[in-house]
């Protein structure tokens, strides 16, 4: 049983090293770089769109509060 566990650990370690080496090679490729840049650009655009929507919601909430306060004061 101990030799089996050693073999599994050795295979896991070897697989991890192989995956790290393959990952490093993949990340240096032009295709992977282009994909990463495109993904980041999409994420940044989504963030900007979300911030714009949040600002619109904030402005609407301020307007509602102002109108409610105005109505409460009887103007």
VMD Tcl script that builds the backbone (N, CA, C; Angstrom):
set m [mol new atoms 225]
animate dup $m
set s [atomselect $m all]
$s set {name element resname resid chain x y z} {
  {N N UNK 1 A 0.825 -1.199 0.000}
  {CA C UNK 1 A 0.000 0.000 0.000}
  {C C UNK 1 A 0.866 1.258 0.000}
  {N N UNK 2 A 1.966 1.258 0.745}
  {CA C UNK 2 A 2.834 2.433 0.799}
  {C C UNK 2 A 3.463 2.723 -0.557}
  {N N UNK 3 A 3.840 1.679 -1.286}
  {CA C UNK 3 A 4.445 1.903 -2.597}
  {C C UNK 3 A 3.428 2.490 -3.564}
  {N N UNK 4 A 2.164 2.086 -3.424}
  {CA C UNK 4 A 1.109 2.638 -4.272}
  {C C UNK 4 A 0.948 4.137 -4.000}
  {N N UNK 5 A 0.931 4.509 -2.714}
  {CA C UNK 5 A 0.793 5.919 -2.359}
  {C C UNK 5 A 1.995 6.728 -2.841}
  {N N UNK 6 A 3.170 6.154 -2.778}
  {CA C UNK 6 A 4.362 6.846 -3.275}
  {C C UNK 6 A 4.269 7.056 -4.781}
  {N N UNK 7 A 3.771 6.038 -5.486}
  {CA C UNK 7 A 3.625 6.152 -6.932}
  {C C UNK 7 A 2.594 7.226 -7.294}
  {N N UNK 8 A 1.510 7.289 -6.534}
  {CA C UNK 8 A 0.482 8.297 -6.793}
  {C C UNK 8 A 1.064 9.685 -6.528}
  {N N UNK 9 A 1.805 9.824 -5.440}
  {CA C UNK 9 A 2.406 11.112 -5.131}
  {C C UNK 9 A 3.424 11.509 -6.193}
  {N N UNK 10 A 4.210 10.571 -6.639}
  {CA C UNK 10 A 5.207 10.850 -7.671}
  {C C UNK 10 A 4.531 11.228 -8.982}
  {N N UNK 11 A 3.481 10.510 -9.339}
  {CA C UNK 11 A 2.749 10.836 -10.560}
  {C C UNK 11 A 2.075 12.210 -10.459}
  {N N UNK 12 A 1.533 12.518 -9.293}
  {CA C UNK 12 A 0.905 13.825 -9.089}
  {C C UNK 12 A 1.930 14.944 -9.215}
  {N N UNK 13 A 3.082 14.762 -8.597}
  {CA C UNK 13 A 4.149 15.748 -8.668}
  {C C UNK 13 A 4.613 15.940 -10.115}
  {N N UNK 14 A 4.837 14.834 -10.806}
  {CA C UNK 14 A 5.288 14.892 -12.193}
  {C C UNK 14 A 4.242 15.571 -13.079}
  {N N UNK 15 A 2.988 15.247 -12.843}
  {CA C UNK 15 A 1.909 15.887 -13.604}
  {C C UNK 15 A 1.836 17.377 -13.340}
  {N N UNK 16 A 2.051 17.773 -12.086}
  {CA C UNK 16 A 2.047 19.192 -11.736}
  {C C UNK 16 A 3.177 19.949 -12.405}
  {N N UNK 17 A 4.355 19.341 -12.420}
  {CA C UNK 17 A 5.505 19.970 -13.081}
  {C C UNK 17 A 5.237 20.099 -14.576}
  {N N UNK 18 A 4.708 19.048 -15.175}
  {CA C UNK 18 A 4.416 19.081 -16.609}
  {C C UNK 18 A 3.366 20.149 -16.922}
  {N N UNK 19 A 2.359 20.263 -16.087}
  {CA C UNK 19 A 1.328 21.279 -16.302}
  {C C UNK 19 A 1.905 22.690 -16.164}
  {N N UNK 20 A 2.812 22.877 -15.213}
  {CA C UNK 20 A 3.432 24.187 -15.032}
  {C C UNK 20 A 4.289 24.562 -16.235}
  {N N UNK 21 A 5.038 23.617 -16.732}
  {CA C UNK 21 A 5.887 23.877 -17.904}
  {C C UNK 21 A 5.016 24.174 -19.125}
  {N N UNK 22 A 3.983 23.367 -19.329}
  {CA C UNK 22 A 3.089 23.586 -20.471}
  {C C UNK 22 A 2.367 24.930 -20.348}
  {N N UNK 23 A 1.954 25.271 -19.134}
  {CA C UNK 23 A 1.281 26.549 -18.905}
  {C C UNK 23 A 2.191 27.728 -19.193}
  {N N UNK 24 A 3.444 27.620 -18.777}
  {CA C UNK 24 A 4.398 28.696 -19.029}
  {C C UNK 24 A 4.624 28.878 -20.531}
  {N N UNK 25 A 4.739 27.787 -21.256}
  {CA C UNK 25 A 4.913 27.868 -22.710}
  {C C UNK 25 A 3.668 28.465 -23.371}
  {N N UNK 26 A 2.497 28.045 -22.904}
  {CA C UNK 26 A 1.245 28.514 -23.485}
  {C C UNK 26 A 1.073 30.014 -23.269}
  {N N UNK 27 A 1.410 30.498 -22.080}
  {CA C UNK 27 A 1.231 31.908 -21.783}
  {C C UNK 27 A 2.154 32.800 -22.593}
  {N N UNK 28 A 3.251 32.251 -23.068}
  {CA C UNK 28 A 4.179 33.041 -23.870}
  {C C UNK 28 A 3.790 33.078 -25.346}
  {N N UNK 29 A 2.794 32.296 -25.736}
  {CA C UNK 29 A 2.395 32.268 -27.144}
  {C C UNK 29 A 1.591 33.523 -27.498}
  {N N UNK 30 A 1.634 33.902 -28.761}
  {CA C UNK 30 A 0.927 35.096 -29.229}
  {C C UNK 30 A -0.588 34.938 -29.117}
  {N N UNK 31 A -1.083 33.746 -29.428}
  {CA C UNK 31 A -2.536 33.506 -29.356}
  {C C UNK 31 A -3.046 33.699 -27.929}
  {N N UNK 32 A -2.318 33.128 -26.960}
  {CA C UNK 32 A -2.738 33.257 -25.564}
  {C C UNK 32 A -2.683 34.714 -25.124}
  {N N UNK 33 A -1.663 35.436 -25.565}
  {CA C UNK 33 A -1.540 36.849 -25.206}
  {C C UNK 33 A -2.705 37.648 -25.791}
  {N N UNK 34 A -3.034 37.395 -27.048}
  {CA C UNK 34 A -4.151 38.100 -27.681}
  {C C UNK 34 A -5.459 37.799 -26.958}
  {N N UNK 35 A -5.642 36.537 -26.581}
  {CA C UNK 35 A -6.855 36.153 -25.859}
  {C C UNK 35 A -6.915 36.843 -24.497}
  {N N UNK 36 A -5.794 36.904 -23.795}
  {CA C UNK 36 A -5.755 37.557 -22.486}
  {C C UNK 36 A -6.054 39.047 -22.613}
  {N N UNK 37 A -5.483 39.692 -23.620}
  {CA C UNK 37 A -5.726 41.121 -23.833}
  {C C UNK 37 A -7.197 41.368 -24.161}
  {N N UNK 38 A -7.760 40.539 -25.030}
  {CA C UNK 38 A -9.171 40.688 -25.407}
  {C C UNK 38 A -10.079 40.479 -24.189}
  {N N UNK 39 A -9.761 39.487 -23.379}
  {CA C UNK 39 A -10.561 39.206 -22.188}
  {C C UNK 39 A -10.490 40.362 -21.197}
  {N N UNK 40 A -9.288 40.887 -20.975}
  {CA C UNK 40 A -9.140 42.022 -20.065}
  {C C UNK 40 A -9.860 43.258 -20.586}
  {N N UNK 41 A -9.772 43.499 -21.888}
  {CA C UNK 41 A -10.454 44.652 -22.474}
  {C C UNK 41 A -11.968 44.531 -22.297}
  {N N UNK 42 A -12.488 43.339 -22.489}
  {CA C UNK 42 A -13.923 43.110 -22.303}
  {C C UNK 42 A -14.321 43.342 -20.849}
  {N N UNK 43 A -13.503 42.856 -19.938}
  {CA C UNK 43 A -13.768 43.067 -18.514}
  {C C UNK 43 A -13.721 44.532 -18.130}
  {N N UNK 44 A -12.770 45.270 -18.692}
  {CA C UNK 44 A -12.659 46.692 -18.392}
  {C C UNK 44 A -13.855 47.463 -18.946}
  {N N UNK 45 A -14.325 47.071 -20.123}
  {CA C UNK 45 A -15.503 47.725 -20.694}
  {C C UNK 45 A -16.741 47.436 -19.842}
  {N N UNK 46 A -16.862 46.200 -19.378}
  {CA C UNK 46 A -18.002 45.840 -18.521}
  {C C UNK 46 A -17.965 46.652 -17.224}
  {N N UNK 47 A -16.777 46.842 -16.669}
  {CA C UNK 47 A -16.628 47.643 -15.447}
  {C C UNK 47 A -17.044 49.087 -15.702}
  {N N UNK 48 A -16.595 49.658 -16.814}
  {CA C UNK 48 A -16.951 51.035 -17.143}
  {C C UNK 48 A -18.460 51.187 -17.346}
  {N N UNK 49 A -19.072 50.217 -18.013}
  {CA C UNK 49 A -20.520 50.252 -18.217}
  {C C UNK 49 A -21.264 50.156 -16.881}
  {N N UNK 50 A -20.777 49.299 -15.999}
  {CA C UNK 50 A -21.405 49.150 -14.684}
  {C C UNK 50 A -21.267 50.432 -13.869}
  {N N UNK 51 A -20.109 51.074 -13.944}
  {CA C UNK 51 A -19.910 52.331 -13.209}
  {C C UNK 51 A -20.831 53.427 -13.744}
  {N N UNK 52 A -21.025 53.476 -15.054}
  {CA C UNK 52 A -21.926 54.456 -15.652}
  {C C UNK 52 A -23.366 54.202 -15.200}
  {N N UNK 53 A -23.766 52.951 -15.174}
  {CA C UNK 53 A -25.115 52.605 -14.721}
  {C C UNK 53 A -25.288 52.971 -13.248}
  {N N UNK 54 A -24.276 52.719 -12.441}
  {CA C UNK 54 A -24.336 53.056 -11.017}
  {C C UNK 54 A -24.471 54.562 -10.825}
  {N N UNK 55 A -23.744 55.328 -11.598}
  {CA C UNK 55 A -23.834 56.792 -11.492}
  {C C UNK 55 A -25.237 57.266 -11.850}
  {N N UNK 56 A -25.845 56.669 -12.867}
  {CA C UNK 56 A -27.216 57.020 -13.254}
  {C C UNK 56 A -28.184 56.694 -12.123}
  {N N UNK 57 A -28.005 55.548 -11.499}
  {CA C UNK 57 A -28.866 55.154 -10.377}
  {C C UNK 57 A -28.696 56.123 -9.215}
  {N N UNK 58 A -27.460 56.514 -8.940}
  {CA C UNK 58 A -27.210 57.481 -7.853}
  {C C UNK 58 A -27.916 58.813 -8.132}
  {N N UNK 59 A -27.798 59.305 -9.349}
  {CA C UNK 59 A -28.440 60.574 -9.708}
  {C C UNK 59 A -29.950 60.477 -9.563}
  {N N UNK 60 A -30.527 59.355 -10.016}
  {CA C UNK 60 A -31.972 59.163 -9.884}
  {C C UNK 60 A -32.391 59.112 -8.420}
  {N N UNK 61 A -31.597 58.450 -7.591}
  {CA C UNK 61 A -31.915 58.358 -6.163}
  {C C UNK 61 A -31.838 59.731 -5.502}
  {N N UNK 62 A -30.847 60.535 -5.873}
  {CA C UNK 62 A -30.745 61.892 -5.325}
  {C C UNK 62 A -31.953 62.727 -5.730}
  {N N UNK 63 A -32.367 62.595 -6.996}
  {CA C UNK 63 A -33.540 63.334 -7.459}
  {C C UNK 63 A -34.785 62.929 -6.683}
  {N N UNK 64 A -34.956 61.631 -6.461}
  {CA C UNK 64 A -36.114 61.150 -5.700}
  {C C UNK 64 A -36.097 61.684 -4.277}
  {N N UNK 65 A -34.933 61.667 -3.641}
  {CA C UNK 65 A -34.823 62.175 -2.269}
  {C C UNK 65 A -35.140 63.665 -2.218}
  {N N UNK 66 A -34.638 64.401 -3.189}
  {CA C UNK 66 A -34.912 65.837 -3.239}
  {C C UNK 66 A -36.404 66.091 -3.400}
  {N N UNK 67 A -37.041 65.368 -4.328}
  {CA C UNK 67 A -38.479 65.548 -4.548}
  {C C UNK 67 A -39.286 65.137 -3.329}
  {N N UNK 68 A -38.891 64.071 -2.664}
  {CA C UNK 68 A -39.617 63.612 -1.463}
  {C C UNK 68 A -39.474 64.639 -0.341}
  {N N UNK 69 A -38.299 65.197 -0.173}
  {CA C UNK 69 A -38.079 66.198 0.876}
  {C C UNK 69 A -38.885 67.447 0.570}
  {N N UNK 70 A -38.918 67.831 -0.717}
  {CA C UNK 70 A -39.676 68.990 -1.137}
  {C C UNK 70 A -41.157 68.787 -0.868}
  {N N UNK 71 A -41.657 67.590 -1.165}
  {CA C UNK 71 A -43.079 67.292 -0.936}
  {C C UNK 71 A -43.376 67.247 0.562}
  {N N UNK 72 A -42.453 66.710 1.353}
  {CA C UNK 72 A -42.655 66.629 2.801}
  {C C UNK 72 A -42.742 68.035 3.418}
  {N N UNK 73 A -41.914 68.926 2.923}
  {CA C UNK 73 A -41.895 70.278 3.453}
  {C C UNK 73 A -43.078 71.108 2.952}
  {N N UNK 74 A -43.855 70.585 2.033}
  {CA C UNK 74 A -45.080 71.225 1.576}
  {C C UNK 74 A -44.875 72.283 0.513}
  {N N UNK 75 A -43.820 72.203 -0.210}
  {CA C UNK 75 A -43.592 73.206 -1.259}
  {C C UNK 75 A -44.241 72.843 -2.536}
}
mol reanalyze $m
mol bondsrecalc $m
mol representation Tube
mol addrep $m
